Amino acid sequence: MNPYEEYMKEVAKPMREELTNREFKDLTTPDTVDEFMNSLEEDDTAFVVINSVCGCAAGLARPAAVTVAEQNPIKPTHKATVFAGQDREATEKLREFISEPPSSPSYALFKGRELVHFMPREQIEGRDINDIMMDLKESFDQNIS
């Protein structure tokens, strides 16, 4: 690993831990993405945060994801995260399951392996955090049974 990659890994560590310390599974390789996605049963739901080092991830995306995933009465059976820009191959592998243009930060909600909701950066950046949380809550309530 070159010095830049080492530096970015250290910079991103607390951003990664903001989710992994809240029981989001860290998908760091294509194999861990495959294992995670292939483990999903038809009735399972999985909330995946595509993490990023940008300001909207820090101030909006991660806090909204953690709050809704922990406080909403209807919760997904699985939570995971992949870090765009840090775990490039894993992020590319996850995006094979998402029929939307690449976007980070973003949220993906799966029922089984089917994408049932996707919220790209454009629906996160510059918005009020309460509006983002309400959109996530609505998505959980409508798509998780």
DSSP file (Angstrom, degrees, kcal/mol; ACC not computed):
  #  RESIDUE AA STRUCTURE BP1 BP2  ACC     N-H-->O    O-->H-N    N-H-->O    O-->H-N    TCO  KAPPA ALPHA  PHI   PSI    X-CA   Y-CA   Z-CA
    1    1 A M              0   0    0      0, 0.0     0, 0.0     0, 0.0     0, 0.0   0.000 360.0 360.0 360.0 133.4    0.0    0.0    0.0
    2    2 A N     >  -     0   0    0      1,-0.1     4,-2.3     4,-0.0     5,-0.2  -0.336 360.0-100.6 -80.2 166.6    1.4    3.4   -0.9
    3    3 A P  H  > S+     0   0    0      0, 0.0     4,-2.5     0, 0.0     5,-0.2   0.852 121.9  53.1 -57.2 -37.5    1.6    6.3    1.6
    4    4 A Y  H  > S+     0   0    0      2,-0.2     4,-2.8     1,-0.2     5,-0.2   0.938 110.0  47.0 -62.9 -46.7   -1.5    8.0    0.1
    5    5 A E  H  > S+     0   0    0      2,-0.2     4,-2.2     1,-0.2    -1,-0.2   0.895 112.2  50.8 -62.7 -40.1   -3.6    4.8    0.5
    6    6 A E  H  X S+     0   0    0     -4,-2.3     4,-1.9     2,-0.2    -1,-0.2   0.927 111.6  48.0 -61.6 -45.4   -2.3    4.3    4.1
    7    7 A Y  H  X S+     0   0    0     -4,-2.5     4,-2.5     1,-0.2    -2,-0.2   0.936 112.5  47.6 -61.1 -48.3   -3.2    7.9    5.0
    8    8 A M  H  X S+     0   0    0     -4,-2.8     4,-2.5     1,-0.2    -1,-0.2   0.858 108.1  56.2 -64.8 -34.7   -6.7    7.6    3.5
    9    9 A K  H  X S+     0   0    0     -4,-2.2     4,-0.9    -5,-0.2    -1,-0.2   0.920 111.0  44.2 -61.4 -43.2   -7.2    4.3    5.3
   10   10 A E  H  < S+     0   0    0     -4,-1.9     3,-0.3     2,-0.2    -2,-0.2   0.895 113.2  50.7 -68.5 -40.7   -6.4    6.1    8.6
   11   11 A V  H  < S+     0   0    0     -4,-2.5     4,-0.4     1,-0.2    -2,-0.2   0.899 113.6  45.6 -62.3 -40.6   -8.6    9.1    7.7
   12   12 A A  H  X S+     0   0    0     -4,-2.5     4,-2.4     1,-0.2     3,-0.4   0.653  88.7  90.4 -79.2 -16.0  -11.5    6.9    6.8
   13   13 A K  H  X S+     0   0    0     -4,-0.9     4,-2.6    -3,-0.3    -1,-0.2   0.899  89.6  42.6 -53.3 -51.6  -11.3    4.6    9.9
   14   14 A P  H  > S+     0   0    0      0, 0.0     4,-1.3     0, 0.0    -1,-0.3   0.829 113.4  54.3 -67.0 -27.2  -13.6    6.6   12.2
   15   15 A M  H  4 S+     0   0    0     -4,-0.4     4,-0.4    -3,-0.4    -2,-0.2   0.874 111.3  44.8 -69.9 -37.1  -16.0    7.1    9.3
   16   16 A R  H >X S+     0   0    0     -4,-2.4     4,-2.4     1,-0.2     3,-1.4   0.919 111.8  52.8 -68.3 -45.3  -16.1    3.3    8.8
   17   17 A E  H 3X S+     0   0    0     -4,-2.6     4,-2.4     1,-0.3    -2,-0.2   0.739  91.4  74.2 -67.1 -23.0  -16.5    2.7   12.5
   18   18 A E  H 3< S+     0   0    0     -4,-1.3    -1,-0.3    -5,-0.2    -2,-0.2   0.819 113.3  26.7 -58.3 -28.5  -19.4    5.0   12.8
   19   19 A L  H X4>S+     0   0    0     -3,-1.4     3,-1.7    -4,-0.4     5,-1.6   0.829 120.1  52.6 -99.0 -45.1  -21.4    2.2   11.1
   20   20 A T  H ><5S+     0   0    0     -4,-2.4     3,-1.3     1,-0.3    -3,-0.2   0.824 104.4  58.1 -66.9 -28.7  -19.5   -0.9   12.0
   21   21 A N  T 3<5S+     0   0    0     -4,-2.4    -1,-0.3     1,-0.3    -3,-0.1   0.606 103.7  56.0 -71.8  -9.7  -19.7    0.0   15.7
   22   22 A R  T < 5S-     0   0    0     -3,-1.7    -1,-0.3    -5,-0.2    -2,-0.2  -0.040 130.1 -92.7-111.2  27.8  -23.5    0.0   15.2
   23   23 A E  T < 5S+     0   0    0     -3,-1.3     2,-0.6     1,-0.3    56,-0.3   0.715  76.3 145.6  70.7  25.5  -23.6   -3.6   13.8
   24   24 A F      < -     0   0    0     -5,-1.6    56,-0.3    54,-0.1    -1,-0.3  -0.844  53.2-122.0 -86.5 126.2  -23.3   -2.8   10.1
   25   25 A K  E     -a   80   0A   0     54,-2.6    56,-2.8    -2,-0.6     2,-0.7  -0.524  21.9-128.3 -70.5 131.4  -21.3   -5.6    8.6
   26   26 A D  E     -a   81   0A   0     -2,-0.3     2,-0.9    54,-0.2    56,-0.2  -0.738  18.5-162.6 -87.0 112.2  -18.2   -4.2    6.8
   27   27 A L        +     0   0    0     54,-3.1    56,-0.4    -2,-0.7    60,-0.1  -0.836  24.8 156.7 -97.2 103.9  -18.0   -5.5    3.3
   28   28 A T        +     0   0    0     -2,-0.9    62,-0.4    54,-0.1    61,-0.2   0.571  55.8  37.6-109.5 -12.3  -14.4   -4.9    2.3
   29   29 A T  S  > S-     0   0    0     61,-0.1     4,-1.9    60,-0.1     5,-0.2  -0.914  82.4-109.8-135.2 161.3  -13.8   -7.4   -0.6
   30   30 A P  H  > S+     0   0    0      0, 0.0     4,-2.6     0, 0.0     5,-0.2   0.879 119.5  55.9 -57.3 -36.3  -15.7   -8.8   -3.5
   31   31 A D  H  > S+     0   0    0      1,-0.2     4,-2.9     2,-0.2     5,-0.2   0.907 105.5  49.2 -64.4 -41.4  -15.9  -12.1   -1.7
   32   32 A T  H  > S+     0   0    0      2,-0.2     4,-2.3     1,-0.2    -1,-0.2   0.865 111.4  50.7 -67.7 -32.7  -17.5  -10.6    1.5
   33   33 A V  H  X S+     0   0    0     -4,-1.9     4,-3.0     2,-0.2     5,-0.3   0.950 112.1  46.5 -65.5 -48.3  -20.0   -8.8   -0.8
   34   34 A D  H  X S+     0   0    0     -4,-2.6     4,-3.0     1,-0.2     5,-0.2   0.927 113.2  49.3 -58.7 -46.2  -20.8  -12.1   -2.5
   35   35 A E  H  X S+     0   0    0     -4,-2.9     4,-1.2     2,-0.2    -1,-0.2   0.933 114.0  46.2 -59.1 -46.3  -21.1  -14.0    0.8
   36   36 A F  H >X S+     0   0    0     -4,-2.3     4,-0.5     2,-0.2     3,-0.5   0.955 116.9  42.2 -61.9 -52.0  -23.4  -11.3    2.2
   37   37 A M  H >< S+     0   0    0     -4,-3.0     3,-1.0     1,-0.2    -2,-0.2   0.891 114.5  50.7 -66.3 -39.1  -25.7  -11.1   -0.8
   38   38 A N  H 3< S+     0   0    0     -4,-3.0    -1,-0.2    -5,-0.3    -2,-0.2   0.688 103.2  61.3 -72.9 -16.9  -25.8  -14.9   -1.3
   39   39 A S  H << S+     0   0    0     -4,-1.2     2,-0.4    -3,-0.5    -1,-0.2   0.639  80.4 106.9 -80.9 -13.9  -26.7  -15.4    2.4
   40   40 A L    <<  -     0   0    0     -3,-1.0     2,-0.1    -4,-0.5    73,-0.1  -0.506  60.9-149.3 -72.9 124.9  -29.9  -13.4    1.9
   41   41 A E    >   -     0   0    0     -2,-0.4     3,-1.3    71,-0.1    71,-0.3  -0.429  33.0 -97.4 -83.1 166.7  -33.0  -15.5    2.0
   42   42 A E  T 3  S+     0   0    0      1,-0.3    72,-0.1    -2,-0.1    -1,-0.1   0.830 124.7  41.8 -55.8 -36.8  -36.1  -14.5    0.0
   43   43 A D  T 3  S+     0   0    0     68,-0.1    -1,-0.3     2,-0.1   102,-0.2   0.501  93.4 105.7 -92.5  -4.6  -37.8  -12.9    3.0
   44   44 A D    <   -     0   0    0     -3,-1.3    68,-2.9    67,-0.1     2,-0.4  -0.382  56.4-151.6 -71.2 152.5  -34.6  -11.3    4.4
   45   45 A T  E     -B  111   0A   0     66,-0.2    33,-1.9    -2,-0.1    32,-0.5  -0.975   8.1-165.5-123.5 144.2  -34.1   -7.5    4.1
   46   46 A A  E     -Bc 110  78A   0     64,-2.3    64,-2.9    -2,-0.4     2,-0.6  -0.990   8.8-159.9-134.7 126.3  -30.8   -5.9    3.9
   47   47 A F  E     -Bc 109  79A   0     31,-2.5    33,-2.4    -2,-0.4     2,-0.5  -0.925  17.5-171.6-103.7 118.7  -30.0   -2.2    4.4
   48   48 A V  E     -Bc 108  80A   0     60,-3.2    60,-2.5    -2,-0.6     2,-0.6  -0.950  11.3-156.6-118.7 128.0  -26.7   -1.3    2.8
   49   49 A V  E     -Bc 107  81A   0     31,-2.3    33,-2.0    -2,-0.5     2,-1.0  -0.903   8.7-150.1-101.4 121.8  -24.9    2.1    3.2
   50   50 A I  E     -Bc 106  82A   0     56,-2.8    56,-1.5    -2,-0.6    33,-0.2  -0.830  31.0-152.7 -89.0 103.7  -22.4    3.0    0.5
   51   51 A N  E     + c   0  83A   0     31,-2.7    33,-1.8    -2,-1.0     2,-0.3  -0.244  18.8 180.0 -82.5 163.4  -20.2    5.1    2.6
   52   52 A S        -     0   0    0     31,-0.2    33,-0.1     2,-0.2    31,-0.0  -0.974  37.7-122.1-157.4 161.4  -17.9    8.0    1.6
   53   53 A V  S    S+     0   0    0     -2,-0.3     5,-0.1    31,-0.2    32,-0.0   0.473  74.5 114.6 -87.3  -2.0  -15.5   10.5    3.1
   54   54 A C  S >> S-     0   0    0      1,-0.1     4,-1.6     3,-0.0     3,-0.5  -0.148  79.5-110.1 -70.1 164.2  -17.5   13.5    1.9
   55   55 A G  H 3> S+     0   0    0      1,-0.2     4,-2.9     2,-0.2     5,-0.3   0.836 115.6  57.5 -63.3 -35.8  -19.2   16.0    4.1
   56   56 A C  H 3>>S+     0   0    0      1,-0.2     5,-2.7     2,-0.2     4,-1.3   0.803 105.9  51.6 -70.2 -25.4  -22.7   14.9    3.3
   57   57 A A  I <4>S+     0   0    0     -3,-0.5     5,-2.7     3,-0.2    -1,-0.2   0.912 114.6  43.0 -70.1 -42.4  -21.8   11.4    4.4
   58   58 A A  I  <5S+     0   0    0     -4,-1.6    -2,-0.2     1,-0.2    -3,-0.1   0.922 124.8  31.6 -69.6 -45.6  -20.5   12.7    7.7
   59   59 A G  I  <5S+     0   0    0     -4,-2.9    -1,-0.2    -5,-0.1    -3,-0.2   0.675 138.5   6.8 -90.3 -17.6  -23.2   15.2    8.5
   60   60 A L  I  X5S+     0   0    0     -4,-1.3     4,-2.3    -5,-0.3     5,-0.3   0.684 118.9  49.6-129.2 -59.6  -26.2   13.5    6.9
   61   61 A A  I  ><S+     0   0    0     -5,-2.7     4,-2.4     2,-0.2     5,-0.2   0.935 114.2  39.1 -63.9 -53.5  -25.9   10.0    5.4
   62   62 A R  H  ><S+     0   0    0     -5,-2.7     4,-2.6     2,-0.2     5,-0.3   0.951 118.2  46.9 -66.1 -48.1  -24.3    8.1    8.3
   63   63 A P  H  > S+     0   0    0      0, 0.0     4,-2.3     0, 0.0    -1,-0.2   0.905 114.8  47.5 -61.0 -38.7  -26.2    9.7   11.1
   64   64 A A  H  X S+     0   0    0     -4,-2.3     4,-2.5     2,-0.2     5,-0.3   0.925 112.5  49.2 -65.9 -43.7  -29.5    9.3    9.3
   65   65 A A  H  X S+     0   0    0     -4,-2.4     4,-2.4    -5,-0.3     5,-0.2   0.933 113.6  45.3 -61.5 -47.1  -28.8    5.6    8.5
   66   66 A V  H  X S+     0   0    0     -4,-2.6     4,-1.9    -5,-0.2     5,-0.2   0.933 113.7  49.5 -62.8 -47.0  -27.8    4.8   12.1
   67   67 A T  H  X S+     0   0    0     -4,-2.3     4,-2.8    -5,-0.3     5,-0.3   0.940 116.0  40.2 -60.7 -50.1  -30.8    6.6   13.6
   68   68 A V  H  X S+     0   0    0     -4,-2.5     4,-2.1     1,-0.2    -1,-0.2   0.917 114.4  52.5 -69.0 -42.2  -33.4    5.0   11.4
   69   69 A A  H  < S+     0   0    0     -4,-2.4    -1,-0.2    -5,-0.3    -2,-0.2   0.823 120.3  35.0 -63.4 -29.8  -31.8    1.5   11.5
   70   70 A E  H  < S+     0   0    0     -4,-1.9    -2,-0.2    -5,-0.2    -1,-0.2   0.823 126.7  33.7 -91.6 -33.8  -31.8    1.7   15.3
   71   71 A Q  H  < S+     0   0    0     -4,-2.8    -3,-0.2    -5,-0.2    -2,-0.2   0.722  87.4  97.6-102.5 -23.4  -34.9    3.6   16.2
   72   72 A N  S  < S-     0   0    0     -4,-2.1    -4,-0.0    -5,-0.3    65,-0.0  -0.470  70.9-135.9 -67.8 135.5  -37.5    2.7   13.6
   73   73 A P  S    S+     0   0    0      0, 0.0     2,-0.7     0, 0.0    -1,-0.2   0.842  95.3  62.7 -60.7 -31.9  -39.8   -0.1   14.9
   74   74 A I  S    S+     0   0    0     63,-0.1    -2,-0.1    -3,-0.0    67,-0.1  -0.861  76.7 178.3 -97.8 116.8  -39.6   -1.9   11.5
   75   75 A K        -     0   0    0     -2,-0.7     2,-0.1    -4,-0.1    -6,-0.1  -0.855  30.7-109.0-121.6 150.7  -35.9   -2.9   10.9
   76   76 A P        -     0   0    0      0, 0.0   -30,-0.1     0, 0.0     3,-0.1  -0.403  24.7-127.6 -70.4 155.4  -34.1   -4.8    8.2
   77   77 A T  S    S+     0   0    0    -32,-0.5     2,-0.3     1,-0.1   -31,-0.2   0.753  93.0  30.6 -75.1 -23.1  -32.8   -8.2    9.1
   78   78 A H  E     - c   0  46A   0    -33,-1.9   -31,-2.5     2,-0.0     2,-0.4  -0.984  63.0-166.3-137.4 147.3  -29.3   -7.3    8.0
   79   79 A K  E     + c   0  47A   0     -2,-0.3   -54,-2.6   -56,-0.3     2,-0.3  -0.995  18.6 162.4-130.6 138.6  -27.2   -4.1    7.9
   80   80 A A  E     -ac  25  48A   0    -33,-2.4   -31,-2.3    -2,-0.4     2,-0.3  -0.958  18.4-156.0-148.8 166.3  -24.0   -3.7    5.9
   81   81 A T  E     -ac  26  49A   0    -56,-2.8   -54,-3.1    -2,-0.3     2,-0.4  -0.997   3.6-167.1-145.9 147.8  -21.7   -1.1    4.5
   82   82 A V  E     - c   0  50A   0    -33,-2.0   -31,-2.7    -2,-0.3     2,-0.8  -0.987  23.5-131.9-130.7 142.7  -19.2   -0.8    1.8
   83   83 A F  E >>  - c   0  51A   0    -56,-0.4     4,-3.2    -2,-0.4     3,-1.5  -0.819  16.3-145.9-105.6 102.2  -16.8    2.2    1.6
   84   84 A A  T 34 S+     0   0    0    -33,-1.8   -31,-0.2    -2,-0.8     4,-0.1  -0.368  87.1  19.9 -61.6 139.4  -16.6    3.7   -1.9
   85   85 A G  T 34 S+     0   0    0      1,-0.1    -1,-0.3   -33,-0.1     3,-0.2   0.155 127.3  54.2  85.3 -20.4  -13.1    5.0   -2.6
   86   86 A Q  T <4 S+     0   0    0     -3,-1.5     2,-0.6     1,-0.1    -2,-0.2   0.774 116.1  29.6-107.4 -49.6  -11.6    2.8    0.0
   87   87 A D  S  X S+     0   0    0     -4,-3.2     4,-2.6     1,-0.2     5,-0.2  -0.630  75.2 165.6-111.7  69.8  -12.8   -0.7   -0.9
   88   88 A R  H  > S+     0   0    0     -2,-0.6     4,-2.6     1,-0.2     5,-0.2   0.887  71.5  46.8 -58.8 -47.5  -13.1   -0.1   -4.6
   89   89 A E  H  > S+     0   0    0      1,-0.2     4,-2.1     2,-0.2    -1,-0.2   0.898 114.0  48.6 -65.8 -39.4  -13.4   -3.8   -5.7
   90   90 A A  H  > S+     0   0    0    -62,-0.4     4,-2.6     2,-0.2    -1,-0.2   0.909 111.5  50.3 -65.2 -41.3  -16.0   -4.5   -3.0
   91   91 A T  H  X S+     0   0    0     -4,-2.6     4,-2.3    -8,-0.2    -2,-0.2   0.919 110.2  49.7 -63.5 -43.7  -18.0   -1.4   -4.0
   92   92 A E  H  X S+     0   0    0     -4,-2.6     4,-0.7    -5,-0.2    -1,-0.2   0.899 110.6  50.8 -61.1 -40.3  -17.9   -2.4   -7.7
   93   93 A K  H >< S+     0   0    0     -4,-2.1     3,-1.1     1,-0.2     4,-0.4   0.926 110.2  48.6 -64.7 -44.4  -19.1   -5.9   -6.7
   94   94 A L  H >< S+     0   0    0     -4,-2.6     3,-2.3     1,-0.3     4,-0.3   0.908 103.7  61.0 -61.3 -40.4  -22.0   -4.5   -4.7
   95   95 A R  H >< S+     0   0    0     -4,-2.3     3,-1.0     1,-0.3    -1,-0.3   0.698  89.0  71.5 -63.6 -17.4  -23.0   -2.2   -7.5
   96   96 A E  T << S+     0   0    0     -3,-1.1    -1,-0.3    -4,-0.7    -2,-0.2   0.760  99.6  48.3 -64.7 -23.6  -23.6   -5.3   -9.7
   97   97 A F  T <  S+     0   0    0     -3,-2.3     2,-0.5    -4,-0.4    18,-0.3   0.471 101.2  77.3 -92.7  -4.0  -26.7   -5.9   -7.5
   98   98 A I    <   -     0   0    0     -3,-1.0     2,-0.2    -4,-0.3    -1,-0.0  -0.936  63.3-159.1-114.9 120.9  -27.8   -2.3   -7.9
   99   99 A S        +     0   0    0     -2,-0.5    -3,-0.1     2,-0.0    -1,-0.1  -0.082  66.3  89.9 -90.3  35.6  -29.5   -1.2  -11.1
  100  100 A E  S    S-     0   0    0     -5,-0.2    -2,-0.1    -2,-0.2     3,-0.1  -0.878  89.0 -86.3-126.5 157.8  -28.8    2.4  -10.6
  101  101 A P        -     0   0    0      0, 0.0    -1,-0.0     0, 0.0    -2,-0.0  -0.316  61.6 -84.9 -60.9 148.5  -25.9    4.7  -11.6
  102  102 A P        +     0   0    0      0, 0.0     2,-0.3     0, 0.0   -10,-0.0  -0.262  59.5 166.9 -55.7 138.7  -23.0    4.7   -9.1
  103  103 A S        -     0   0    0     -3,-0.1   -53,-0.1    17,-0.1    16,-0.1  -0.955  22.5-132.7-157.3 132.9  -23.5    7.1   -6.3
  104  104 A S  S    S+     0   0    0     -2,-0.3     2,-0.2     1,-0.2   -53,-0.1  -0.982  86.2  26.9-146.2 136.0  -21.8    7.7   -2.9
  105  105 A P  S    S+     0   0    0      0, 0.0     2,-0.3     0, 0.0   -54,-0.2   0.598  93.5 135.5 -72.2 162.2  -22.9    8.1   -0.3
  106  106 A S  E     -B   50   0A   0    -56,-1.5   -56,-2.8    -2,-0.2     2,-0.4  -0.971  44.3-125.1-161.9 170.0  -26.1    6.3   -1.0
  107  107 A Y  E     -BD  49 119A   0     12,-2.0    12,-2.3    -2,-0.3     2,-0.4  -0.961  15.8-169.4-124.9 142.6  -28.5    3.7    0.5
  108  108 A A  E     -BD  48 118A   0    -60,-2.5   -60,-3.2    -2,-0.4     2,-0.5  -0.999   3.6-164.4-130.6 131.6  -29.7    0.4   -0.9
  109  109 A L  E     -BD  47 117A   0      8,-2.8     7,-3.1    -2,-0.4     8,-1.5  -0.974  12.3-169.3-116.8 124.6  -32.5   -1.6    0.5
  110  110 A F  E     -BD  46 115A   0    -64,-2.9   -64,-2.3    -2,-0.5     2,-0.5  -0.871  20.3-158.7-113.8 144.4  -32.8   -5.2   -0.6
  111  111 A K  E >  S-BD  45 114A   0      3,-2.7     3,-1.9    -2,-0.4     2,-0.3  -0.979  85.7 -35.6-115.2 113.2  -35.6   -7.8   -0.1
  112  112 A G  T 3  S-     0   0    0    -68,-2.9   -71,-0.1    -2,-0.5   -66,-0.1  -0.615 125.3 -36.5  63.8-131.6  -33.7  -11.0   -0.7
  113  113 A R  T 3  S+     0   0    0     -2,-0.3     2,-0.5   -73,-0.1    -1,-0.2   0.309 116.4 108.7-100.9   8.1  -31.3  -10.0   -3.5
  114  114 A E  E <  S-D  111   0A   0     -3,-1.9    -3,-2.7   -72,-0.1     2,-0.5  -0.736  71.4-128.4 -90.2 127.7  -33.8   -7.7   -5.1
  115  115 A L  E     +D  110   0A   0     -2,-0.5    -5,-0.2   -18,-0.3     3,-0.1  -0.623  33.8 169.1 -72.1 120.4  -33.2   -4.0   -4.9
  116  116 A V  E     +     0   0A   0     -7,-3.1     2,-0.3    -2,-0.5    -6,-0.2   0.579  64.5  16.0-110.5 -15.2  -36.4   -2.5   -3.6
  117  117 A H  E     -D  109   0A   0     -8,-1.5    -8,-2.8    26,-0.0     2,-0.4  -0.955  57.6-176.8-158.2 140.3  -35.2    1.1   -2.8
  118  118 A F  E     -D  108   0A   0     -2,-0.3   -10,-0.2   -10,-0.2    -3,-0.0  -0.994   5.8-168.7-139.3 131.4  -32.2    3.2   -3.6
  119  119 A M  E     -D  107   0A   0    -12,-2.3   -12,-2.0    -2,-0.4   -16,-0.0  -0.936  17.4-158.5-120.7 106.9  -31.4    6.7   -2.4
  120  120 A P    >   -     0   0    0      0, 0.0     3,-1.9     0, 0.0     4,-0.2  -0.232  36.3 -94.2 -79.5 171.8  -28.5    8.3   -4.3
  121  121 A R  G >> S+     0   0    0      1,-0.3     4,-2.9     2,-0.2     3,-2.3   0.841 121.4  66.4 -51.3 -38.8  -26.3   11.1   -3.2
  122  122 A E  G 34 S+     0   0    0      1,-0.3    -1,-0.3     2,-0.2   -16,-0.1   0.762 102.1  48.3 -59.8 -24.5  -28.6   13.6   -5.0
  123  123 A Q  G <4 S+     0   0    0     -3,-1.9    -1,-0.3     1,-0.1    -2,-0.2   0.337 120.1  37.9 -96.6   6.1  -31.4   12.8   -2.5
  124  124 A I  T X4 S+     0   0    0     -3,-2.3     3,-1.8    -4,-0.2    -2,-0.2   0.710  93.2  85.3-115.2 -55.8  -29.0   13.1    0.5
  125  125 A E  T 3< S+     0   0    0     -4,-2.9     3,-0.1     1,-0.3    -1,-0.0  -0.259 104.3   5.1 -60.0 130.3  -26.7   16.1   -0.2
  126  126 A G  T 3  S+     0   0    0      1,-0.3    -1,-0.3    -3,-0.0     2,-0.2   0.465 102.4 117.7  79.7   1.7  -28.0   19.5    0.8
  127  127 A R  S <  S-     0   0    0     -3,-1.8     2,-0.3     1,-0.1    -1,-0.3  -0.576  74.8 -94.3 -97.9 163.2  -31.2   18.1    2.4
  128  128 A D    >>  -     0   0    0     -2,-0.2     4,-1.8     1,-0.1     3,-0.6  -0.574  31.3-130.0 -72.2 136.0  -32.4   18.4    6.0
  129  129 A I  H 3> S+     0   0    0     -2,-0.3     4,-2.6     1,-0.2     5,-0.2   0.843 107.2  57.8 -59.8 -34.0  -31.4   15.3    8.0
  130  130 A N  H 3> S+     0   0    0      1,-0.2     4,-2.1     2,-0.2    -1,-0.2   0.873 105.0  50.5 -65.3 -35.8  -35.0   14.9    9.2
  131  131 A D  H <> S+     0   0    0     -3,-0.6     4,-2.1     2,-0.2    -1,-0.2   0.898 110.5  49.5 -66.9 -40.0  -36.3   14.6    5.7
  132  132 A I  H  X S+     0   0    0     -4,-1.8     4,-2.4     2,-0.2    -2,-0.2   0.934 111.4  49.1 -62.8 -45.9  -33.7   12.0    4.8
  133  133 A M  H  X S+     0   0    0     -4,-2.6     4,-2.9     1,-0.2    -2,-0.2   0.885 109.7  51.5 -62.6 -38.4  -34.6   10.0    7.9
  134  134 A M  H  X S+     0   0    0     -4,-2.1     4,-2.6     2,-0.2    -1,-0.2   0.893 109.2  50.6 -66.3 -38.5  -38.3   10.2    7.1
  135  135 A D  H  X S+     0   0    0     -4,-2.1     4,-2.1     2,-0.2    -2,-0.2   0.916 112.8  46.2 -63.7 -42.2  -37.6    8.9    3.5
  136  136 A L  H  X S+     0   0    0     -4,-2.4     4,-2.7     2,-0.2    -2,-0.2   0.929 111.9  51.0 -64.5 -44.7  -35.6    6.0    5.0
  137  137 A K  H  X S+     0   0    0     -4,-2.9     4,-3.0     1,-0.2    -2,-0.2   0.925 110.4  49.3 -57.3 -46.1  -38.4    5.3    7.5
  138  138 A E  H  X S+     0   0    0     -4,-2.6     4,-2.2     1,-0.2    -1,-0.2   0.900 110.8  50.4 -61.4 -41.2  -41.0    5.3    4.8
  139  139 A S  H  X S+     0   0    0     -4,-2.1     4,-2.1     2,-0.2    -2,-0.2   0.921 112.7  45.9 -64.1 -43.7  -38.8    2.9    2.7
  140  140 A F  H  X S+     0   0    0     -4,-2.7     4,-2.2     1,-0.2    -2,-0.2   0.948 113.5  49.5 -61.2 -48.9  -38.4    0.5    5.7
  141  141 A D  H  < S+     0   0    0     -4,-3.0    -2,-0.2     1,-0.2    -1,-0.2   0.851 117.2  40.4 -61.6 -36.1  -42.1    0.7    6.5
  142  142 A Q  H  < S+     0   0    0     -4,-2.2    -1,-0.2    -5,-0.2    -2,-0.2   0.802 124.7  33.3 -82.8 -30.0  -43.2    0.0    2.9
  143  143 A N  H  < S+     0   0    0     -4,-2.1     2,-0.5    -5,-0.2    -2,-0.2   0.555 102.7  73.2-109.9  -8.9  -40.6   -2.7    2.0
  144  144 A I     <        0   0    0     -4,-2.2    -1,-0.1    -5,-0.2  -100,-0.1  -0.922 360.0 360.0-111.0 125.9  -39.9   -4.6    5.2
  145  145 A S              0   0    0     -2,-0.5    -1,-0.1  -102,-0.2    -4,-0.0   0.411 360.0 360.0-119.9 360.0  -42.5   -7.0    6.4
